[in-house]
Amino acid sequence: MPTFLVSVEKRMYCTGTIKVTAENADQAVEATQTMIDQGKLQTTEIEWSDPEYEDCSFTTTGDEALHG
């Protein structure tokens, strides 16, 4: 019986923080989202936590299986 290599994935994510000057928490979040939308916030400017696996994200990728 032939064997195949099947591509699988498990997604990871991490959260981080940046310091934002604003009058209140809502404005801080809005200012941060604006910087993200405008491409002005670089990922290198964020203090990231350790990566964690996303729950229920283990699956096949849908790529074609290759003869192995």
Secondary structure by P-SEA (a helix, b strand, c coil): cbbbbbbbbbbbbccbbbbbbcccaaaaaaaaaaaaaacccccccccccccccccccccccccccccc
